[in-house]
Amino acid sequence: MQTTKKTTRHIIHLALDRPASLPSLKYLLGANFGGYTLTEGVGGWREGDKVIQETSYIITLYDSCFTYENSDKKVELFCERVKRLYKQTEIIYTSEQITYNSIS
């Protein structure tokens, strides 16, 4: 049976310069949201004669995985906490209403 549902999708972009930080990031995601999707990517750029490389992460959260009255604020507070913990200069996140179909 197909069901159409609406939810909010939150996408968070961040880079970690210490791969050892990944287990604690996963713990924070699980403790704060329960369900999440974490995608890893490697990127880089050139600064003068040096090539800088970093590992970046895209975190996807759906409101249907966690139930909070003000999920946008919870995601914002999470991003602020992660920015401080991992000494980030910037964390980019977006939130959007989506409609999706579920087949059960």
N, C-alpha and C positions, 0 to 999 in steps of 0.2 A: 504494500500500500504506500502511495506517495503522499507526503505531507509537505506543505510549504510553510516556512517559518521565517521570522525576522529576528535579527540579533545585531549586536554591534561587534565589529571586528577591530581589534587594536593591533597595530604593527609597530614594533620598537626596533630601531637600528642602533647598534653599538659595536665598538671595537674593543678587544681586550689585548693588551700587549703582553700579558702573562697568561699563557694557556692553563697554568695551574689554577687560575681563578674560575675556570669553567664549572668544576663541581659545586663551588659555593653559589654560583649563579643559578645552577639547576635547583639547588636546595631552596634558594629564595623564591624562585618561580613556583615550585611545588607548594611551599608553605603559604605563599600569598594568593595563588590562583588555582591550585589543584591541577588543572590541565593546561598544557601549553605545547606549542610546536617550536622547535629551535633549529634553524638552518644555519650552517656554517659556510663561510666563504673566505677566500684568500684574495687579497688585493694589494695593490702597491702603486707607487708613484715615484717620480724622480725629483730629488732635491739636489741641484748642482751635479756633482759627480756620483752621488750616492743614490741607490735605489732603496726606497723604504718599503718594507712589506709589513702587512698586518693581517691578523685574522679578525674577520668581522662576523657579526651574528645578527640574524633577523629573528625576532621573537614574535609569534602570532598568538594572540589570545582571543577567545570568543566569549561574549557575555553568557552564552548558554552553558559554558563550562564552570562558571562561578556565579554566585548570586549575591550581589551587593546592590544597595539602592543607588549609590553614586559610583558606578564603575569607572567613569572617566576620571574622577578625582583619585580613585585608588591607583589607576595606571599612572597618573601624573606623580603621585607620591612615591610609587615604586621607582619611576625613572629618576626622580631626584635622589632617592636613596642609593641607587646603583651608580649614579654619577659621582656621588661623594665616595662610596666604598672603593670604586675602581679608578678613581682619580681621572675621570673623563672630562674633556673640555666641552663636549656636547653629546647629547643623546637626542635623536630625532624619533618622534613617534606620531602616528596618525590614528584617528578613530573614525570609523564610518559605519553607517547603517547599511546592512546588506540583507538581501532576501535569498534564502537557499532552500533547496529541495532535499528531503530526506526520504529514503525508501527503506521500509522495514517489512 
